Amino acid sequence: MSTFADAAPTAEVWTSELSSALSVIDYARRLHGRPGMLWFDSATGGTLQVSDQMLDRYSFLTSDPIDRIQIDLENCGQDEGDFEACWDMLERRVNQLPPRDRSLPPMQGGWAGLIGYEAGCLLEPVEPALVDDLPTPVIDLALYDWCLAIDHRDETMTVIVRNVDGTTDGPRRMQEVLAWLSNETPLVGNAGEIRPTRNESRDRVRSNFAVGDFSNSVQGIVDRICRGDSFQVNLAQRLLCESDLPSFEIYESLRRANPAPFAVWLSSQFRNRPYEILSSSPEGFLNVRDRRVITRPIKGTVERLGDDDDARRGEQLIASEKDRAENVMIVDLMRNDLSRVCDDGSVRVTKLCGLEQYQHVQHLVSVVEGVLRSDENVVSMMRSCFPGGSITGAPKVEAMRTIAELEPHRRGAYCGSMGYFSSPHDGDWNILIRT
């Protein structure tokens, strides 16, 4: 039964409660294959508390967007003015969203999807790496007028339909969505344990670096640091493995093996070709609710083996001078980025180098908070902070130049962000690692 929820005067919202007899995976299977399916999957299910806010309280499912923005470096133009115009256009579109209903979960439709790593080249004087062998848009955002919100704390599931652009017929849209979610013949079946195929042995995993080139690039970074060019550079290599498994089955196995608070799934198209992004990221980039901003940079990692030595390894990580120095550098970088768009004096470090345990690793995680200025919005905040310092290094611009020079391919989605803008002052974005 659908009910009307009180909202801001310009934002009509309709809601319908679903039975909790089915799981989020059941509903994801029923939506799989629909255009623009998007799953923000808090697979850790309500265990990540920051101050008074549970950052992984909700998961969200949606599909069938009503509008889309796709930008790549080629169609955005070649000069700085064109690049700025791309972000200006995005800011205008997000500012047209109505306020969110504070009585409901934070995502109620809005602009959601991907901001790829090279979108930073639209913000900073940095040339991207030359080779783009797995092309995705630098920005791929769709406008959704509905979502299924799963509340892991209260164990409720709520379909939210919201008139995000003034054209949504709420009751009719609700009927459509409920029909999709009640489809008892999902497009994908139940997944069992991951099945090895002829393409999945370790000897078929390939790096995008030639043999020896990665070590040479690391040494090149060390030399630059010794010259004073940078303090820290995050060099990444891509591992590619072909597989015959359906991607949905891979993701289900991934979330069982490595549940993460900021996991995501996206199905989209670019240049008339489909692509999908699967991520089990533990790192939150920018969370904004009612102008309150939270960022959680991760630097410092040790393996977990599930034995009695886990505690000892965690203590060693906390005591590591090198890992703590890396973390503090990025905390300072994020404090600086946030200070450009937050109220004076509001930016503060509420946790420094705290230890967090995940399925296979332990991390040093810090938390920086602030209050977004009244003359700023979620897009201007993203412009100030993107890309996240934990996946570039410091100083950010010089680290990005080094990455573009030493890594053989563009990063694409990797080390970018996925998330949503639900209003001009509300949004939530991750860092795309383990992707």
Stockholm file with secondary structure:
# STOCKHOLM 1.0

chainA/1-435         MSTFADAAPTAEVWTSELSSALSVIDYARRLHGRPGMLWFDSATGGTLQVSDQMLDRYSFLTSDPIDRIQIDLENCGQDEGDFEACWDMLERRVNQLPPRDRSLPPMQGGWAGLIGYEAGCLLEPVEPALVDDLPTPVIDLALYDWCLAIDHRDETMTVIVRNVDGTTDGPRRMQEVLAWLSNETPLVGNAGEIRPTRNESRDRVRSNFAVGDFSNSVQGIVDRICRGDSFQVNLAQRLLCESDLPSFEIYESLRRANPAPFAVWLSSQFRNRPYEILSSSPEGFLNVRDRRVITRPIKGTVERLGDDDDARRGEQLIASEKDRAENVMIVDLMRNDLSRVCDDGSVRVTKLCGLEQYQHVQHLVSVVEGVLRSDENVVSMMRSCFPGGSITGAPKVEAMRTIAELEPHRRGAYCGSMGYFSSPHDGDWNILIRT
#=GR chainA/1-435 SS CEEECCCCTTCCEEEEEECTTSCHHHHHHHHTTSTTCEEEECTTCSCCEETTEETTSEEEEECCCSEEEEECTTTTCSSHHHHHHHHHHHHHHHHTSCCCCTTSCSCSSEEEEEECGGGGGGTSSCCCCSCCSSCCCSEEEEEESEEEEEETTTTEEEEEEECSSSCCCHHHHHHHHHHHHTCSSCSSCCCCSCCCCTTCSGGGCEESSCTTHHHHHHHHHHHHHHHTSCSEECCCCCEECCCCSCHHHHHHHHHHHSCCTTEEEEEEEETTEEEEEEECCCCEEEEEETTEEEECCEEEEEECCSSTTHHHHHHHHHHCHHHHHHHHHHHHHHHHHHHTTBCTTCCEEEEEEEEEECSSEEEEEEEEEEEBCTTCCHHHHHHHHCSCGGGTEESHHHHHHHHHHHSSSCCTTTTSEEEEEEETTEEEEECCCCC
#=GC SS_cons         CEEECCCCTTCCEEEEEECTTSCHHHHHHHHTTSTTCEEEECTTCSCCEETTEETTSEEEEECCCSEEEEECTTTTCSSHHHHHHHHHHHHHHHHTSCCCCTTSCSCSSEEEEEECGGGGGGTSSCCCCSCCSSCCCSEEEEEESEEEEEETTTTEEEEEEECSSSCCCHHHHHHHHHHHHTCSSCSSCCCCSCCCCTTCSGGGCEESSCTTHHHHHHHHHHHHHHHTSCSEECCCCCEECCCCSCHHHHHHHHHHHSCCTTEEEEEEEETTEEEEEEECCCCEEEEEETTEEEECCEEEEEECCSSTTHHHHHHHHHHCHHHHHHHHHHHHHHHHHHHTTBCTTCCEEEEEEEEEECSSEEEEEEEEEEEBCTTCCHHHHHHHHCSCGGGTEESHHHHHHHHHHHSSSCCTTTTSEEEEEEETTEEEEECCCCC
//
